[in-house]
Amino acid sequence: MANITGVVKWFDNERGYGFISCEQGNDVFVHHSQIKENGPGKDLHEGENVTFDIQENEKGPMAVNVHKL
């Protein structure tokens, strides 16, 4: 896994998931459980810059260890 920079494409705070656009041009699924922020900051907003790692699973690539910049 490598640390990657991306921009939140969209994120549904009620459902707890969304997608991040990677530097490489592809979109990666993100689940709220992978947002590594203390306190109530486990939400993401469209256009927000983040760093993360990519983990492959049966449904495709998923962002893990997500940190807001």
Steps between C-alpha positions, in 0.01 A plus 500: 500500500622847416388835635292672231355850477150557368192721506161398637268461199190454719421368845159423655538570872166333582593175327868524593664442164611669179778520244841666478659602168865389493795683346513215246149588380301205636234516774531299821221402742533636857309390812473723809670233715826571313507875579773540760392815685445550872161603632201580280712579191421173321324675215633598160387776267511534122827660389687421823862384460597172668782246516434127517618152414322265259395149596362261239193300602242285321307809383807691378732763647410660835661798675640415845683711762337818367635828642375851426760750381 
